[in-house]
Each structure stands twice: as structure tokens, then as C-alpha cells.
């Protein structure tokens, strides 16, 4: 008969074998958890499972997830990105690399309003990639800019990653939203600086938009579109995030107002109808059901792993690492980065983070800072092959002359910039902790 520790190791091994064999991750979590939990304790261990599942489905914090997903889906169907790209492209077009900077700014606004990577990447790919290629942009750079811009919604609030991490780390959603604000804008700023630097060092890769094309839209018309297109989503995001961060409303309350606001914005643009409402509701239900199913299956895995003394194994593993708690943090960052090549951020959040959490809690690590590091690191999972979803989304809408190799080469500098942002947040914790403290969190 195997010892409990051996069963815990075998459970981890079986999980990755099942995952690599193509079985959906939720089922791999449940199968490995039930199997090895039963081998270790029989049915006794799972007497606690109904209580844990009940705790998940009655968690009021998680109610914000379907509401924010609805808000994002509705705004995506209002063709917000198309209007934003038209306005910001004209504003930034006179500068070498201005169109690339404009795409990043649209990515910031779309991230703060929709937060849906697939929708943002597909929309920007359809709207901007042919035009960038036609104007002489380097193919790899154009692809990398679009993919990286589309992932900004995973760190810029309201981010679903931050909501899940708040639940895992037992922190306030508002605190994590405030903590991620500066690192998210810092990452977008690094992207912009890189493209503007290319405008000086390699101008042929990032040409400016011709003056004749910019002249097609007068300054007064541009100002009018700026007021109509940019102001409503910015105002909505400001109201939603401001009410959460300021402590005026709970995340679920603010998210419900955001969902209502997205309906109003879509109605004002004349694009609200029963078909759009039905498609938005269906997409929201599918996304939320997928996330909740993974979350409940993760409870089986976590319960079995903890019962099999898995946390002790992890603690002993960290004890072998030289360098103290900083080395432990970087070890976690390395594991998250490597897992990002193979599985999605939801699974990483509910597998890697809870396993190592007791070690950091015992060392009194600032959980707000740690959550921000994890969130910045999880950005890379959308861009790293072979399973970077942003790459798949862009490949599906890219013109025939853009190869998969162009897309993969294009994202390499942006993955490097994401890792640079991770190092900066690690070296300067105040980037994550200053704003929450400044507003009283």
C-alpha cells in the first residue's frame, strides 16, 4: 500500500498525463482527485465535499463574474472596438508607430470595458491587421501588437483573473483592482515605448499614416466622434471601478450597474435588438458555466491533495530552495510561466496558487503584491505557444500572407516585455501596493 505522500505525487502526475492526453481540464481535476482521494481514504474524505461545493455556489463575490462577462459581451456586440479604432487611429496616425500605439490604447479601453481576449484580438485583427500590412508595417510586429493588446484586459480591471484570485487569496476584489491598475498601465506603457522606439530606430517597420488619409476626417468631426465614442465606455468603466475601489458598492453591485450601462450604451448606438441580447445571454451562460464547473472540480482535487498531505510535500520542496522567500516566489512564477504554455489561466489559478499559498501565508508575504505578480505572469499564458489562445484567435482571422511563423515571431518581444513588467513589480512592490494604501484599502 502506498503512503499518502506517494499518492499525492502520483495524483499530480496522473493529472498532467490526463491533461496531455486531451481530456478536458475540469474532468482531469475531478478524475485524479476522486481516484487518489478514494485510494487514500475511501469515501471518508469526501464527506466534506458537499460543504465545499455549497460554499462555492453561494459565494457572493463570484456573482460578479457573470455580470462582468455580460457587460463585456454586450459592449463587444456594440462594435465598440471598431469605433474606438477609427478615432484613436486618426489621433495617433501622424507619428511613426502611431497606429500601433493606437491599437494598444484601444486594447486598454477594451480591456477595461469588455475584458474578453478572444473578442478583442479577433476584432482588432479584422479591423487593423490588413491596414497595417497595407501601410508597410512589419508582419510580425503587427501580429504581436494585436495579440498583446488583446490580453491587456486580463490585468486591467475589471479582470476576471483578479476576481478569482481575490476568492483564492481571501482578499477584497476592490483591493486587487486598485493594486493591478498601475502595473496594467505600466505594461501598456512599455508596449507603447517599444513601438515608438522602433519608430526612431527602424522607421520602415512602423510607418505613419499618410496625411491624405488623415485629412478625410476633419478636426471637428474627429472631436465629435471622440466625445460620442470614447466618453461613454470610459465613463462606464470609471463609474464601475470607482464605486468598487472607493468602497461605495460591492463588486456584484457595481458589476450589475455595469451590465445595465452596457445595455444603455449599445442601445444608444442603435445596435441593441433581441438577437444581440439573446447572443449575449447565451455567451455569458456558456462562459460562466465553464468557469464554475472548473472551479467545482478543482475543489475535488484540492480536497484530495490536502488530505494526502500534499501541502506538506510542497512545504518541504520549498525548504530545499536556497534564497529564502524571494526564491520561493520566483519558483512559483517559473511554474506559472511554464504551465502557461499548456493550460489556461483558470486552471493555473486553481491548481498552482492554492498548492503554494500556505508557504507564503506562513512567511507573511503581502498577498496583494503576490496576486499582482501572479496576474502579470498569467498574461504570458495567452501569448506562449503551443496553446496561447491569442495566437489561435489571430490565426483564424489573419490574411493568407500572414503565416503562423510570423505570429509566433511577433509575440516574442511582447512576452519579454511582460516578463520585464513582472521583474519591475517584484523589484518595486509599491507599484502594486501604493494605490490600495493611498485610498485606504
C-alpha positions as MATLAB code, in Angstrom:
seq = 'XXXXXXXXXXXXXXXXXXXXXXXXXXXXXXXXXXXXXXXXXXXXXXXXXXXXXXXXXXXXXXXXXXXXXXXXXXXXXXXXXXXXXXXXXXXXXXXXXXXXXXXXXXXXXXXXXXXXXXXXXXXXXXXXXXXXXXXXXXXXXXXXXXXXXXXXXXXXXXXXXXXXXXXXXXXXXXXXXXXXXXXXXXXXXXXXXXXXXXXXXXXXXXXXXXXXXXXXXXXXXXXXXXXXXXXXXXXXXXXXXXXXXXXXXXXXXXXXXXXXXXXXXXXXXXXXXXXXXXXXXXXXXXXXXXXXXXXXXXXXXXXXXXXXXXXXXXXXXXXXXXXXXXXXXXXXXXXXXXXXXXXXXXXXXXXXXXXXXXXXXXXXXXXXXXXXXXXXXXXXXXXXXXXXXXXXXXXXXXXXXXXXXXXXXXXXXXXXXXXXXXXXXXXXXXXXXXXXXXXXX';
ca = [
       0.000    0.000    0.000;
       1.393    3.411   -0.973;
       1.898    6.129    1.625;
      -0.241    9.266    1.485;
       2.678   11.371    0.203;
       3.346    8.959   -2.675;
      -0.337    9.029   -3.601;
      -0.216   12.846   -3.653;
       2.719   12.791   -6.089;
       1.017   10.151   -8.248;
      -2.119   12.293   -8.284;
      -0.186   15.245   -9.713;
       1.483   13.007  -12.296;
      -1.843   11.463  -13.334;
      -3.372   14.926  -13.676;
      -0.765   16.025  -16.216;
      -0.924   12.699  -18.086;
      -4.707   13.009  -18.430;
      -4.376   16.658  -19.442;
      -1.801   15.946  -22.149;
      -3.962   13.100  -23.456;
      -6.622   15.631  -24.411;
      -9.182   15.164  -21.634;
     -10.827   18.489  -20.624;
      -9.109   20.043  -17.642;
     -12.218   20.046  -15.410;
     -12.589   16.299  -15.845;
      -8.883   15.686  -15.236;
      -9.172   17.543  -11.939;
     -12.206   15.538  -10.850;
     -10.925   12.132  -12.049;
      -7.497   12.422  -10.431;
      -8.978   13.897   -7.241;
     -11.683   11.261   -6.814;
      -9.403    8.343   -7.734;
      -6.482    9.103   -5.449;
      -8.652   10.515   -2.693;
     -10.567    7.234   -2.655;
      -7.331    5.196   -2.669;
      -6.078    7.156    0.315;
      -9.202    7.472    2.470;
     -12.089    5.650    0.828;
     -15.327    7.641    0.941;
     -14.492    9.343    4.244;
     -12.501   12.190    2.705;
     -15.373   13.340    0.530;
     -17.850   13.876    3.322;
     -16.577   17.467    3.275;
     -17.108   17.886   -0.469;
     -20.809   18.953   -0.414;
     -19.964   21.681    2.090;
     -17.126   22.982   -0.109;
     -19.268   22.957   -3.251;
     -22.046   24.764   -1.403;
     -19.505   27.377   -0.347;
     -18.524   27.915   -3.986;
     -22.029   28.325   -5.398;
     -23.125   30.638   -2.568;
     -20.020   32.866   -2.724;
     -21.398   36.356   -3.406;
     -18.033   37.587   -4.730;
     -18.236   35.160   -7.657;
     -21.604   36.650   -8.630;
     -19.614   39.474  -10.223;
     -18.221   37.062  -12.835;
     -21.371   36.555  -14.977;
     -22.255   40.244  -14.639;
     -18.845   41.425  -15.865;
     -18.910   38.800  -18.637;
     -22.352   40.080  -19.700;
     -21.048   43.656  -19.687;
     -18.104   42.690  -21.863;
     -20.138   40.585  -24.286;
     -22.718   43.321  -24.736;
     -20.128   46.030  -25.383;
     -18.309   43.737  -27.802;
     -21.515   43.351  -29.796;
     -21.973   47.121  -29.861;
     -18.870   47.193  -32.138;
     -17.120   49.449  -29.652;
     -13.630   48.438  -30.832;
     -14.431   49.411  -34.421;
     -15.437   52.937  -33.408;
     -12.542   53.326  -30.982;
     -10.000   52.220  -33.574;
     -11.327   54.719  -36.096;
     -10.961   57.628  -33.666;
      -7.680   56.713  -31.968;
      -6.098   55.662  -35.259;
      -6.660   59.154  -36.666;
      -5.414   60.816  -33.471;
      -2.156   58.841  -33.349;
      -1.621   58.302  -37.060;
       0.791   61.191  -37.731;
       3.506   59.605  -35.565;
       5.743   56.763  -36.738;
       4.313   53.779  -34.907;
       1.207   55.830  -34.085;
      -1.156   53.207  -35.435;
       0.488   50.560  -33.238;
       0.218   52.861  -30.213;
      -3.426   53.468  -31.115;
      -4.073   49.710  -31.125;
      -2.541   49.406  -27.664;
      -4.705   52.274  -26.364;
      -7.772   50.577  -27.825;
      -6.619   47.388  -26.099;
      -6.508   49.282  -22.787;
     -10.018   50.665  -23.256;
     -11.379   47.348  -24.494;
      -9.691   45.573  -21.605;
     -11.325   47.918  -19.124;
     -14.744   47.552  -20.736;
     -15.014   44.054  -22.206;
     -12.008   42.159  -20.812;
     -12.609   39.378  -23.368;
      -9.341   38.353  -25.029;
     -10.886   36.456  -27.934;
     -13.287   39.237  -28.872;
     -10.614   41.937  -28.666;
      -7.982   40.029  -30.659;
     -10.434   38.958  -33.365;
     -11.915   42.450  -33.682;
      -8.538   44.196  -33.814;
      -7.229   41.550  -36.211;
     -10.108   42.053  -38.622;
     -10.090   45.850  -38.366;
      -6.415   46.725  -38.260;
      -4.162   43.907  -39.491;
      -4.933   44.301  -43.243;
      -4.482   48.079  -42.944;
      -1.205   47.765  -41.059;
       0.172   45.398  -43.686;
      -1.033   47.667  -46.493;
       0.790   50.635  -44.937;
       4.058   48.696  -44.656;
       4.080   47.529  -41.018;
       6.300   44.555  -40.282;
       4.077   41.460  -40.269;
       5.447   40.005  -37.040;
       5.271   43.341  -35.218;
       1.681   43.919  -36.369;
       0.631   40.476  -35.157;
       2.451   40.819  -31.849;
       0.924   44.236  -31.189;
      -2.616   42.975  -31.781;
      -2.170   39.836  -29.661;
      -0.512   41.687  -26.769;
      -3.113   44.480  -26.829;
      -5.910   41.931  -26.682;
      -4.533   40.380  -23.482;
      -4.390   43.638  -21.515;
      -7.922   43.010  -20.287;
      -6.581   40.208  -18.100;
      -4.747   42.627  -15.812;
      -6.568   45.946  -16.288;
      -9.651   45.929  -14.024;
     -12.344   44.700  -14.037;
     -10.445   41.478  -14.704;
     -11.878   38.020  -14.124;
      -8.431   36.823  -13.053;
      -8.435   39.356  -10.224;
     -11.907   38.282   -9.084;
     -10.819   34.627   -8.894;
      -7.552   35.500   -7.160;
      -9.482   37.569   -4.613;
     -11.505   34.457   -3.809;
      -8.439   32.178   -3.659;
      -6.323   34.562   -1.562;
      -9.240   35.755    0.574;
      -8.637   39.386   -0.379;
     -11.025   42.187   -1.312;
     -11.821   42.473   -5.017;
     -11.557   46.250   -4.758;
      -8.085   45.978   -3.260;
      -6.825   43.777   -6.100;
      -8.475   46.028   -8.697;
      -6.622   49.013   -7.216;
      -3.362   47.042   -6.978;
      -3.455   45.976  -10.641;
      -4.237   49.419  -12.033;
      -0.690   50.831  -12.096;
       1.040   47.584  -13.245;
      -1.544   47.213  -16.028;
      -0.970   50.753  -17.282;
       2.783   50.254  -16.844;
       2.658   47.206  -19.126;
       0.703   49.154  -21.752;
       3.241   51.988  -21.420;
       6.130   49.576  -22.016;
       4.405   48.365  -25.190;
       3.950   51.955  -26.405;
       7.558   52.891  -25.610;
       8.796   49.854  -27.568;
       6.777   50.766  -30.660;
       7.749   54.455  -30.503;
      11.395   53.425  -30.129;
      11.049   51.322  -33.274;
       9.690   54.445  -34.978;
      13.105   56.047  -34.351;
      15.375   53.027  -34.765;
      13.524   51.126  -37.525;
      11.000   53.561  -39.075;
      10.326   51.339  -42.091;
       8.696   48.782  -39.785;
       6.209   51.291  -38.290;
       5.362   53.981  -40.873;
       2.980   56.847  -40.127;
      -0.493   57.017  -41.680;
      -0.384   59.201  -44.839;
      -1.590   62.779  -44.354;
      -4.140   62.421  -47.186;
      -5.822   59.576  -45.318;
      -5.942   61.515  -42.059;
      -7.371   64.548  -43.840;
     -10.512   62.605  -44.779;
     -11.840   63.263  -41.259;
     -11.959   66.915  -40.204;
     -10.900   68.041  -36.742;
     -14.441   68.988  -35.757;
     -15.797   65.631  -36.926;
     -12.967   63.871  -35.082;
     -13.741   65.810  -31.881;
     -17.420   64.888  -32.186;
     -16.635   61.196  -32.665;
     -14.191   61.330  -29.760;
     -16.958   62.626  -27.490;
     -19.528   60.101  -28.711;
     -17.295   57.035  -28.928;
     -14.709   57.324  -26.158;
     -16.618   59.152  -23.418;
     -19.432   56.586  -22.784;
     -17.235   53.493  -22.204;
     -14.675   55.488  -20.230;
     -17.464   56.917  -18.088;
     -18.934   53.463  -17.551;
     -15.597   51.977  -16.507;
     -14.890   54.940  -14.246;
     -18.250   54.530  -12.517;
     -17.929   50.747  -12.108;
     -14.308   50.648  -10.933;
     -14.589   53.871   -8.951;
     -17.543   52.587   -6.957;
     -15.714   49.321   -6.142;
     -12.340   50.857   -5.287;
     -13.917   53.675   -3.280;
     -15.937   51.160   -1.276;
     -19.272   52.627   -2.365;
     -20.548   49.401   -3.911;
     -19.738   45.717   -3.637;
     -18.241   44.090   -6.767;
     -21.520   42.343   -7.606;
     -23.483   45.587   -7.213;
     -21.071   47.569   -9.370;
     -20.986   44.770  -11.954;
     -24.789   44.788  -12.195;
     -24.716   48.536  -12.877;
     -22.000   47.913  -15.470;
     -24.192   45.310  -17.181;
     -27.083   47.780  -17.252;
     -24.772   50.518  -18.535;
     -23.545   48.287  -21.363;
     -27.156   47.739  -22.456;
     -27.742   51.502  -22.491;
     -24.552   52.205  -24.485;
     -25.465   49.537  -27.039;
     -28.996   50.949  -27.259;
     -27.693   54.494  -27.814;
     -25.548   53.293  -30.718;
     -28.678   51.758  -32.277;
     -27.325   48.203  -32.161;
     -29.492   46.717  -29.421;
     -32.084   44.160  -30.525;
     -33.420   40.799  -29.372;
     -30.816   38.900  -31.395;
     -27.930   40.767  -29.746;
     -29.484   40.340  -26.296;
     -30.033   36.601  -26.852;
     -26.487   36.029  -28.140;
     -25.033   37.996  -25.220;
     -27.004   35.974  -22.669;
     -26.048   32.674  -24.304;
     -22.342   33.580  -24.420;
     -22.465   34.738  -20.790;
     -24.068   31.491  -19.627;
     -21.524   29.367  -21.527;
     -18.511   31.270  -20.195;
     -19.790   31.358  -16.616;
     -20.799   27.681  -16.624;
     -17.365   26.664  -17.903;
     -15.594   28.669  -15.197;
     -17.849   27.435  -12.382;
     -17.553   23.801  -13.498;
     -13.759   24.037  -13.422;
     -13.949   25.735  -10.034;
     -16.124   22.974   -8.540;
     -13.960   20.196   -9.987;
     -10.925   21.987   -8.552;
     -12.500   21.603   -5.095;
     -12.333   17.806   -5.510;
      -8.671   18.000   -6.494;
      -7.765   20.424   -3.694;
      -9.589   18.412   -1.022;
      -7.887   15.165   -2.050;
      -4.440   16.765   -2.365;
      -4.699   18.371    1.058;
      -5.917   15.114    2.633;
      -2.982   13.243    1.087;
      -0.521   15.595    2.801;
       0.272   17.325   -0.487;
       0.743   20.674    1.231;
       3.472   19.153    3.404;
       5.265   17.920    0.282;
       5.118   21.421   -1.221;
       6.377   22.952    2.021;
       9.287   20.505    2.150;
      10.056   21.212   -1.513;
      10.335   24.929   -0.842;
      12.598   24.235    2.141;
      15.213   22.843   -0.274;
      15.337   26.075   -2.298;
      18.203   28.434   -1.436;
      17.494   32.142   -1.276;
      14.621   32.340    1.183;
      11.133   33.559    0.391;
      12.205   35.527   -2.704;
      13.447   32.311   -4.289;
      10.132   30.676   -3.366;
       8.213   33.451   -5.130;
      10.320   33.136   -8.266;
       9.880   29.373   -8.197;
       6.100   29.904   -8.234;
       6.483   32.447  -11.057;
       8.515   29.926  -13.066;
       5.895   27.209  -12.573;
       3.086   29.586  -13.637;
       5.071   30.667  -16.701;
       5.769   27.068  -17.766;
       2.176   25.948  -17.128;
       1.045   28.848  -19.312;
       2.450   27.011  -22.334;
      -0.008   24.166  -21.810;
      -3.107   25.174  -19.805;
      -5.314   28.225  -19.307;
      -5.197   30.826  -16.581;
      -8.286   29.469  -14.797;
      -6.677   26.064  -14.257;
      -3.339   27.643  -13.275;
      -5.101   29.836  -10.720;
      -6.886   26.912   -9.086;
      -4.025   24.397   -9.274;
      -0.692   26.154   -8.738;
      -1.698   29.023   -6.477;
      -3.580   27.073   -3.757;
      -0.789   24.475   -3.611;
       1.819   27.065   -2.688;
      -0.362   29.520   -0.783;
       0.310   28.088    2.743;
       4.058   28.626    2.274;
       3.609   32.332    1.504;
       0.969   32.813    4.178;
       3.364   31.364    6.777;
       6.089   33.764    5.593;
       3.705   36.774    5.870;
       4.067   37.664    2.193;
       1.853   40.594    1.143;
      -0.969   38.766   -0.657;
      -1.976   41.861   -2.635;
       1.530   42.148   -4.064;
       1.670   38.386   -4.707;
      -1.695   38.471   -6.511;
      -0.429   41.264   -8.758;
       2.720   39.300   -9.596;
       0.600   36.258  -10.459;
      -1.728   38.340  -12.629;
       1.143   39.930  -14.575;
       2.703   36.495  -15.063;
      -0.568   34.960  -16.258;
      -0.562   37.450  -19.162;
       2.105   35.318  -20.811;
      -0.182   32.255  -20.943;
      -2.201   33.936  -23.703;
       0.860   34.506  -25.903;
       3.104   31.482  -25.398;
       2.803   28.606  -27.904;
       1.613   25.946  -28.394;
      -1.645   26.820  -26.569;
      -1.582   30.634  -26.466;
      -5.215   31.447  -27.190;
      -4.495   34.935  -28.535;
      -2.332   33.307  -31.231;
      -5.154   30.956  -32.233;
      -7.681   33.783  -32.378;
      -5.479   35.919  -34.622;
      -4.524   32.976  -36.839;
      -8.233   32.459  -37.530;
      -8.744   35.964  -38.955;
      -5.297   36.809  -40.350;
      -4.886   37.323  -44.141;
      -3.324   34.444  -46.120;
       0.030   36.224  -46.445;
       0.486   36.130  -42.642;
       1.994   32.803  -41.589;
       1.889   31.105  -38.199;
       5.636   31.727  -38.004;
       5.030   35.485  -38.389;
       2.615   35.398  -35.449;
       4.957   33.360  -33.239;
       7.953   35.578  -34.038;
       5.899   38.689  -33.434;
       4.868   37.817  -29.899;
       8.404   37.079  -28.622;
       9.289   40.737  -27.802;
       5.936   41.235  -26.082;
       6.401   38.159  -23.888;
       9.793   39.622  -22.972;
       8.126   42.929  -22.068;
       5.589   41.115  -19.899;
       8.455   39.435  -18.036;
      10.129   42.860  -17.688;
       6.934   44.201  -16.100;
       6.950   41.191  -13.752;
      10.526   41.982  -12.673;
       9.621   45.654  -12.114;
       6.615   44.805   -9.937;
       8.785   42.379   -7.955;
      11.604   44.908   -7.524;
       9.245   47.783   -6.684;
       6.309   46.379   -4.657;
       4.919   49.894   -4.320;
       3.705   49.658   -7.923;
       1.083   47.231   -6.610;
       0.650   48.317   -3.001;
       0.735   52.135   -3.207;
      -2.727   52.755   -4.675;
      -4.637   50.425   -2.328;
      -2.932   52.067    0.653;
      -3.435   55.585   -0.737;
      -7.213   55.110   -0.975;
      -7.483   53.440    2.402;
      -7.729   49.754    1.497;
];
